Amino acid sequence: MELTITDEQHQQVLDAVTLHKERLKESHYAEKFIIATAEATGTEPVFVEKIVKRVLAQREPGVPLHRQLRRLFFRQHKPLYIVSISLFVLVAGYFFYQPLWNNLAQQAEHETANTFLAEHYQANQIAHAYSQLAVVKLMVSTYFLENDQFPDDLQELGFDVSQLPNDPVIHDIYLDDNGEIRVQFEKSIGTSLEGTNLVMFLTPVLKDSWNGVQFDWQCSTTIKNIQVNYCLHNGMLVYKG
């Protein structure tokens, strides 16, 4: 039986093909389009495919053939074209700017070394201060286990920041009503992008165990230093003492 298509169906298919002309140049899209358009217009895929081929074969009005071919080549070989241009730029840059690159590389190495030393010094200072906070954590956890609640403040524990021996790093310590120990460091070890003091929060995490409540502490800080890997970085922390 010979298949036919009405003028209305032909126009519907033609309008759809014209609308999606650019994307139809992609083979994977064209296959799905032909099937979907045939179902939507009540025609056969073979008719839709013929109209697609005819529309794609038409020359763009007012555009010379060599320009159309150049556009088609660029669409089909765009990744190769970009890679070729990039290689050319790299080769040219290597010969013309090699002395400048060498100088920049030396500066970068010097800055990297300085950054590493600064971060190493900062990490040592923070590690020392963190170890000093062990006594505060012990006092808070002991108070909770004995009273089944957290102390209102450090004064209730009889503690003051001046009791920390030989610690020029910690500026202030604050205890909130949820048992969270908030530490504000001196600006000598660094500041945030806003110029505020760096902080560290020690948050108690209570877990049930066979012999009662188990105490863990979660550490978070505004210090962005990969050597302080025992504490999670959180740039949104705000100290409120």
N, C-alpha and C positions, 0 to 999 in steps of 0.2 A: 504494500500500500504506500503510495507516494505521500510524503509529509508536506504540508503547506503551512504558510505563515501569513497572517493578515497584515494589512497596512498598519493598523493600530499597534499590533504586536511588534512589527518591524520598527516603528517609531519609538516604542518604549525601550526596546533593546538598544537602539542607536543612541537615545538620550543617556541611558545608563553607561554605555561604553564611552561616550564622549566625556561624561562627568568623571569617570575613573581612568581616563586615558593614560595619565602619567604612571599610576600604580600598576596598570596592566602590563607595563614593560617588565615587571617582575614575574617570572614564570610561576612561582609558588602562589602568588596572589591571583594570577590570571585563571589558574585551574579552579580555584574556589569560586571566583567571580562568575565564571561560565556556568557552573552548576547551579549556583544560587539564583542567577538572573533567569536561567531557563525555567526553574521552578516558579519564580515570581511572576513571570510573564506568560506561563503556560505554553512555552515553546520547547524545542529540542535543543540540547547542548550544541549539536552540530551547526544549527543556524546561528546561535550566539557566537560560536567560535569563528565562523566565516565573517561576521560583522566586525568582531574584534580585530582580525587580521587585516580587513580592509581599512579600518580606521587607523590602525597603527602604521599601515603602509603609506598613508596619505602624507604629502609634504606639507609642512607648516607654511601658510600663506605669508609672502613677503620676506621669508628667510631663505637665503641662498642654501643650496644643497650641501656645499662643503661645510657650512656652519652647523647644519643639522647633523652631518656625519661626525663632526668634531664633538658635538654635545653627546651624541650616542656613544662615542668611544669613551668619553669621560665618565658617563654613567656606568658603563660596563666594566671599565678598568680604573675606577676611582681609587681603590686602595693602592694599586700599583703606581698610579700617577702621584699620589701623595708620598709614597715611600721613595720614589725617584727624586722628587723635589727635596725631600728631607735629607737624603744622602748627599745631594749636590750641595746643600747649604752646609752640612756637616764637614764635607771635604774642603769646601772653600774657607769655612771658618777655621779649620785646623791649620791651614797654611798661612792665613792672614792674621789670625789672632792667637797663635800658639804662645808667644811670649806673654801676652796678657793673661791667658788661661793659667800659665805656670805660676804667675805672680798671685793670681786669685786663689789658686790651689794651696800655695804656701800660706797665704793669709787664713784660709779656711782651716788648715791643719793647726795653725797657731791658735785660732779662736776655739777650735774643738778641744785642744789640750787644756786651754784656760778654763773652758766650761766644765770639763771633766774634773779638774782640780777643785773648782768652786763647788760643784755638786758633791764631790767626795767630802770636802770640809763640812758642808752643810749637813750631809747625811750623818757624819760622825757626831756633830753637835746634837742633831735630833735623836739619834740612837741613845746618846748619853742621857738626854732629858727623858726619853721614854722609859729608860730603866729606872730613873728616879721616881717615876709615877707609880711604880709597883706598890709602894707603901700606901699610896692614896687608894688604889684599887682594893688593896687588902682591907683597909679600914672601912670602905663603903660596903664591901661584900660581907664582912663580919657583922657590921651593924644590921644589915638586912636579915641575915640568918638568925640573929638574936631577937630582932624586933618585928620581923615580918613586914617591914616597910623601909623606905629609904630615908636617910636624914634630910632635914630641911636645907641644910647648908654645911659647909666645911667647919664652921664655928661650932656646930653641934658635935662634931667629931673631935673638937679641940685641935684642929689643924690650921696652920697658916703657911702660906707659900714661902715665908722666910725660913721655915724649918728644913727646906731642901738644902742639903749641904753642897756648897761650892757649885751652884748652878746659875751661870750668868745668862742662860738661854731663855728660861721660862720667865715671862713678864707677869703673868697672873693666872690663877686657877679659879674656876667657878663650878659649883655643883648645882644642877637643877633638881627639881623635885622628883624626877624620874630616875635619879641616880646617875645621870650622864655627866661625866667629868669633861669639862671644857677647858682647854689650855690655850693661852695666848702667848706666843713667843716674842722675844725681843726683835726689833727691826734689824738688829745687827746680822741676823742670819738670812735676811731677805724679806721682801714684801710682796704682796699681790700686785696685779696689774693696776689696781686702783690705788696702790700705795698704802694699803692697810696691813696690819700685822698678820702674819701667818698663824693659823690656828690648827688645833688637833682635837678631835672629839673621841672620847672613849665611852662607848655605849654598852651598858650591861645587857647581856642576853641570857635569860633564865630558861633552863631546861629541866624537866622532871627526870629524875633518875631513881634507881631502886632504894637509895638511901636518903632521898630527899631532893632538894633543889640543887642543881649544878649551875655554877656561875661561869659564863664565858664573857669575853669583852671583844667588841668589834671596834676597830680603829679606822677613822676617816680623817682626812686632812686636806687643807688647801695647798699643801706643799706638792709641787709637781717635780718630783725627783725619783727617777727609776730605781735609785739605790735604796729608797725608803719603801721597799717592796712588802713590808709587813703591814702597811697601812693603805687603805683605798683612797685614791684621789677624788676629791669632791670640791670643785671650785665654788659651790654655792653656799658653803658653810659660813655662818655669821656669828661671831662671838658676842654674847650679851652677858656681861658680868654684873 
